[in-house]
Amino acid sequence: MSILLKDLGINQKDFIIACNKAKHNKEQWKIVRQIMLIENFDHFKQIMVKRNIMISKKALSLML
């Protein structure tokens, strides 16, 4: 993750502080989770599968 943080232009300490602040804001926490998912492909895949199922169900309901 340190390479990603370097690309973002922040250090690990600042990232941890930002994450702790983001826990109190639903939208900000979503962004933090997405950044952290880069390190965990299995969890990322699980979320994307769920999202794909949700989108497919919505598309199917619109077609009916």
Protein Blocks (a to p, Z undefined) as FASTA:
>chain_A
ZZmmmmnopafklmmmmmmmmmmpmklmmmmmmmmmmmmmmlmmmmmmmmmmmmmmmmmm
mmZZ
